[in-house]
Amino acid sequence: MIAGVLVLAFGGLFFSAMFSGLETGFYRATRVRLVLDALGGSLVARGLVWLTNRPTMFVATIIVGNNLANYLVSLAIVIGTRLSFGEESRAAELLVPLVLAPVLFVYGELLPKNLFLQAPNRLLRLGSPLFFVFFVLFLPASMLLWLLNQLLGRFVAEPPEEVRLGLARRELQGLLVEGREAGILHPAQQSLA
């Protein structure tokens, strides 16, 4: 039984890390690079380009996946605590999650986000095939979240075109900054562009 709890805990931690890292990698990846890889024939890059045009679906899948992963870790902690300390140990039920919360935060959130921040395109390509499996599995829940977003968007949000233009402008500015830092563009060329 303890082996099952450990599998549940480490599986949940792995998926929490995967979804957290992919979220950062998705927003940090260079869209131009994804488009070039897609034109080069990469199926993963084609899927990612498709998702960049539908970011709500990506975010909904990440939310569902991360919540499910965190639920699995929480369930493993509760079952493991009850197996180790008994049904009536209220102090252990309070202390064990407090002790293990930093582990989940560091290894399930902070470390993967930092890794994907450093190498977004490479890690995004590595993790995306598994993500697409979960994208299909979570599609009903993601569609429900997407519909809710569309409904709420009619009442409170900016038009999607304005958001897309703002994202494209920020991405272009990021490319120009990267070009200057790499020594490809001079400051005058960057301001002209």
KAJO-V897174 format. One record per helix or strand of 2 or more residues. SS is the DSSP state (H for helix, E for strand). FROM is the first residue (numbers start at 1). LEN is the number of residues. If there is no record, write none. Layout:
BEGIN
[[SS | FROM | LEN] [SS | FROM | LEN]]
END
This chain:
BEGIN
[[H | 2 | 27] [H | 31 | 9] [H | 43 | 10] [H | 55 | 31] [H | 90 | 29] [H | 120 | 18] [H | 139 | 18] [H | 160 | 22] [H | 187 | 6]]
END
